[in-house]
Amino acid sequence: MNNKGFTLIEVLIGLVILAFGLLAIAGMQITSIKGNDFSKNVTQATVLAQDRLEILRNRDYNNSALNNGSYSEGVITGTIFSRQYVITDIGTTMKKITVTVEWTAKINHRISLETIMAR
């Protein structure tokens, strides 16, 4: 007798292999979604830090916002991010500006940007 086609056992083995492959792809999809969310937060935090850094750099050297010290803006409205900046005098003609943005997504994260402003 010449039988053509697949037996029930062969079909079931093929379905089990397919199911393992689909489960692996689903796991990778979840990892990808989490990675994308983290990347979005890092990008947004960097933009918020860069924005404050540029605002401060565009002020006059003697502006009161650039006095030596730490300044906290707290949580930025509508976001999960808090922002603070530190102004440190370097000698009499330069200031170091450090802007830090923090957020919590399961664990605490922080992005800091620094620049030096000369008179």
C-alpha positions as CSV (number, residue, x, y, z in Angstrom):
1,M,0.0,0.0,0.0
2,N,1.4,3.4,-1.0
3,N,0.3,6.0,1.5
4,K,0.9,9.7,0.8
5,G,0.6,12.5,3.3
6,F,1.4,12.9,7.0
7,T,0.4,10.8,9.9
8,L,-1.4,12.3,12.9
9,I,1.9,11.9,15.0
10,E,3.9,13.9,12.4
11,V,1.3,16.7,12.4
12,L,1.3,16.9,16.2
13,I,5.1,17.0,16.3
14,G,5.0,19.8,13.7
15,L,2.4,21.7,15.8
16,V,4.5,21.4,19.0
17,I,7.6,22.7,17.2
18,L,5.5,25.6,15.8
19,A,4.1,26.4,19.3
20,F,7.6,26.6,20.8
21,G,8.7,28.9,18.0
22,L,5.7,31.2,18.5
23,L,6.2,31.3,22.3
24,A,9.8,32.3,21.7
25,I,8.7,35.1,19.4
26,A,6.1,36.3,22.0
27,G,8.9,36.5,24.6
28,M,11.1,38.5,22.4
29,Q,8.2,40.9,21.6
30,I,7.7,41.6,25.4
31,T,11.4,42.3,25.8
32,S,11.3,44.6,22.8
33,I,8.3,46.5,24.2
34,K,10.1,47.0,27.5
35,G,13.3,48.2,25.8
36,N,11.3,50.6,23.6
37,D,9.6,52.1,26.7
38,F,13.0,52.5,28.5
39,S,14.5,54.1,25.4
40,K,11.6,56.5,25.2
41,N,12.1,57.6,28.8
42,V,15.9,58.1,28.3
43,T,15.2,60.2,25.2
44,Q,12.6,62.3,26.9
45,A,14.9,62.8,30.0
46,T,17.8,63.8,27.8
47,V,15.6,66.3,25.9
48,L,14.4,67.8,29.3
49,A,18.0,68.1,30.5
50,Q,19.2,69.6,27.3
51,D,16.4,72.1,27.3
52,R,17.2,73.4,30.8
53,L,20.9,73.5,29.9
54,E,20.3,75.6,26.8
55,I,18.1,78.0,28.7
56,L,20.7,78.5,31.3
57,R,23.6,78.8,28.8
58,N,21.6,81.6,27.0
59,R,21.4,83.7,30.1
60,D,23.8,86.5,30.9
61,Y,26.8,85.3,33.0
62,N,25.7,87.5,36.0
63,N,22.0,86.5,35.9
64,S,20.7,85.5,39.3
65,A,19.6,82.1,37.9
66,L,23.3,81.3,37.5
67,N,24.3,82.0,41.2
68,N,26.3,79.3,42.8
69,G,24.0,76.6,44.3
70,S,21.5,73.8,43.8
71,Y,18.1,74.4,42.3
72,S,15.3,71.9,42.2
73,E,12.3,72.1,39.9
74,G,10.6,69.1,41.3
75,V,8.4,66.9,39.1
76,I,7.8,68.5,35.8
77,T,4.0,68.8,35.2
78,G,2.5,66.1,33.1
79,T,5.6,63.8,33.3
80,I,7.3,61.3,35.5
81,F,10.5,63.3,35.5
82,S,12.0,65.5,38.1
83,R,14.7,68.0,37.2
84,Q,17.4,69.9,39.2
85,Y,20.5,71.8,38.3
86,V,23.7,72.8,40.1
87,I,25.8,75.9,39.4
88,T,29.4,75.7,40.6
89,D,31.8,78.6,40.2
90,I,35.2,77.6,38.7
91,G,37.5,80.5,39.6
92,T,36.2,83.9,38.8
93,T,35.5,83.6,35.1
94,M,33.8,80.2,34.6
95,K,30.8,78.3,35.9
96,K,30.0,74.6,35.7
97,I,26.3,73.9,35.0
98,T,25.1,70.4,35.8
99,V,21.5,69.4,34.9
100,T,20.1,66.1,36.2
101,V,16.8,64.5,35.3
102,E,15.5,61.6,37.4
103,W,12.6,59.2,37.0
104,T,11.4,55.9,38.5
105,A,10.3,53.0,36.3
106,K,10.6,50.0,38.7
107,I,14.0,51.4,39.6
108,N,15.5,54.9,39.8
109,H,17.1,56.3,36.7
110,R,19.1,59.4,36.2
111,I,20.5,61.4,33.3
112,S,23.0,64.2,33.9
113,L,24.4,66.7,31.4
114,E,27.2,69.2,32.2
115,T,28.7,72.2,30.5
116,I,31.1,75.0,31.4
117,M,30.1,78.7,30.8
118,A,32.8,81.3,30.5
119,R,32.4,85.0,31.2
